[in-house]
Amino acid sequence: MTNKLEQLKTMTTVVADTGDLDAIAQWRPQDATTNPSLLLKAAASDAYRPMLERAVTMARRQGGSDAEQLSRATDILAVLAGQEILDLIPGVVSTEVDARLSFDTDATVKRARRLIELYDQQGVNTSRVLIKIASTWEGIRAAEVLEQEGIRCNLTLLFSFAQAVACAQAGAYLVSPFVGRILDWHLANSGRDHFPATEDPGVLSVARIYNYYKANRFSTVVMGASFRNKAEIEMLAGCDRLTISPALLQELQDDQGTLHQQLSATDATSENGVGVMDEKRFRWELNEDAMTTEKLADGIRRFTADQIELEDRVRQLAARAA
């Protein structure tokens, strides 16, 4: 019998949730996804040092103020990293827009276009790039514009059904519901210290989104993310995609048990009366959902903090190279 990782790959597209080039080379996933937190960790490795130096040099050549060069350098670094990752995988890579733009539709669209332009300048087939945007109302609207331009988007920091409905209705290519962070909130606020996998609120959230999309024939891809344990992954076997950390990939590979498919488009059932998710309804539903409101804000703050730290690292390198 094959291990659970190999069994999972027959049901679900496996994505590597890491920016570590060695880990991606080891696990050879179909796709890969990065964010400022993962890039910050990866940038500490020797493999990323040449990319850092090249990003600083390229940004400096294009001129502009120090702030403009810094912003451009971090975008170039993300693109160079994405290019390296694409050399190791057959599928797509997600590259994230600066989280500080999460409430600015126009700025998000502009930054996304710049990332795609940078990929194009590096000779990368931009159909292999997903632009990663936070699932705020403004971010979803930005994705709607970009999708109409042929720029595919990955809507991240997704914690609620309301966000998922809005993303699908906007025509987003892919959503990344955060399983583990949903569980974290419920553990901290429910008075419980454990949820079995069958009752895991993050798992149940993703299953609901998946079934709604499939039953209503939305083409938006569901990619479960942010897993805390192997059982969460097993309960979502059959989901379109799952982005998994190297540590959990290893656990799945080491497990020789039988993995049963849990999600299937043919078995999906529809929810009636969902209706259009307009701005007023979206904001009200998030207001009434403490978990989503808190985790979305926390996720944006965390990605922003790591983006700033990454910029500090780039700034220090630029100062030494000057």
C-alpha positions, -999 to +999 in steps of 0.1 A: +000+000+000+012+035-008+016+061+020-010+087+027+008+114+008+007+094-024-029+085-018-038+121-012-022+131-045-047+109-063-076+129-049-062+164-044-036+187-059-008+190-032+007+224-028+039+232-008+033+258+019+069+270+020+093+294+003+122+271+011+138+260-022+154+229-007+121+218+007+103+224-026+130+205-045+126+176-020+088+173-021+082+182-057+046+195-053+024+204-082+021+241-070+037+263-043+025+293-024+044+319-006+037+349+017+058+375+035+062+353+065+075+324+044+098+347+023+112+362+055+122+328+068+136+317+034+156+349+030+177+339+059+190+310+039+221+310+017+200+301-013+182+334-012+213+357-007+220+361-044+184+369-050+184+395-023+215+411-039+201+410-074+168+425-062+186+454-046+207+460-077+177+458-101+156+482-080+185+507-077+190+508-115+154+519-120+159+549-098+133+567-077+132+576-040+146+553-014+110+543-005+102+535-041+134+515-045+127+495-013+091+487-023+103+476-058+132+456-044+109+435-022+086+429-051+115+419-073+127+395-046+093+379-044+093+375-082+128+361-083+119+336-056+088+327-076+108+322-107+132+298-089+102+279-074+086+276-109+118+259-121+112+232-095+074+226-100+051+219-129+023+241-118+017+276-104+032+298-077+013+324-056+029+358-050+014+381-025+005+418-027+018+439+002-008+434+030-007+471+038-028+476+006-056+453+018-081+481+021-071+499-011-086+484-043-068+507-067-034+503-051-038+465-049-046+464-086-016+485-094+008+464-073-006+432-088+000+445-123+036+454-113+042+419-101+029+404-133+050+429-153+081+419-133+075+382-139+071+390-176+104+409-177+120+377-162+107+357-191+082+338-169+049+326-184+026+347-163-003+322-166+017+302-140+015+330-115-014+336-090-016+370-073-023+366-037-047+391-021-063+393+013-101+386+013-112+420+024-141+436+004-115+459-013-092+429-020-121+410-036-130+439-057-094+442-069-094+405-078-126+410-098-108+437-119-076+416-123-095+384-133-112+404-160-077+413-173-066+377-173-046+379-141-056+350-119-059+356-082-056+336-049-078+352-022-061+345+011-069+351+048-103+336+042-121+325+073-158+327+066-186+315+042-195+352+035-159+358+022-161+327+001-194+336-015-181+371-023-150+357-039-168+332-060-193+358-072-164+381-081-149+353-103-118+347-082-097+319-096-088+304-062-095+309-025-074+298+005-095+292+036-073+290+067-082+258+086-057+260+115-063+296+123-100+290+126-093+262+150-069+284+170-097+309+175-122+284+187-097+267+210-090+302+226-127+312+228-148+281+232-136+268+266-126+236+249-090+223+247-097+198+218-118+193+188-119+159+171-112+161+134-149+155+126-158+186+146-129+208+137-144+242+129-118+249+103-124+216+085-162+221+086-158+256+072-137+244+042-161+215+036-190+239+035-173+262+010-163+233-012-198+218-013-214+252-020-190+259-049-194+225-064-232+223-060-236+257-075-210+252-103-187+280-093-153+274-110-134+290-081-108+265-068-108+257-031-073+253-015-074+245+022-044+261+040-029+267+075-031+232+089-023+224+125-023+186+123-024+157+099-060+148+108-073+181+094-057+173+060-072+138+060-106+151+067-103+173+036-090+147+012-106+153-021-106+191-018-094+208-050-060+217-035-044+216-001-013+237+007+007+218+033+039+225+053+070+203+048+066+189+084+030+177+077+040+164+042+066+143+061+039+130+085+017+120+056+046+103+038+055+083+069+019+071+074+012+038+056-025+037+066-055+040+043-067+075+033-104+078+025-117+105+002-140+129+022-150+155-004-163+149-039-180+172-064-205+146-073-217+143-037-219+181-031-252+195-018-264+230-024-273+257+001-305+275-008-311+312-006-276+324-003-282+353-027-259+381-038-231+391-014-231+429-018-210+453+002-235+460+029-243+424+035-206+414+034-196+440+060-225+432+082-218+394+082-182+400+090-192+424+118-214+396+133-186+370+130-161+377+157-138+350+146-135+362+110-131+398+120-104+391+145-084+366+124-086+386+092-072+417+111-046+396+128-035+380+096-031+413+079-011+426+108+011+395+109+019+397+071+025+434+074+050+429+103+069+403+083+068+425+052+083+453+072+110+430+086+117+418+051+121+454+040+145+461+068+166+432+057+167+445+022+174+480+034+204+468+054+218+449+024+214+479+002+232+501+028+261+477+028+262+475-010+262+513-014 
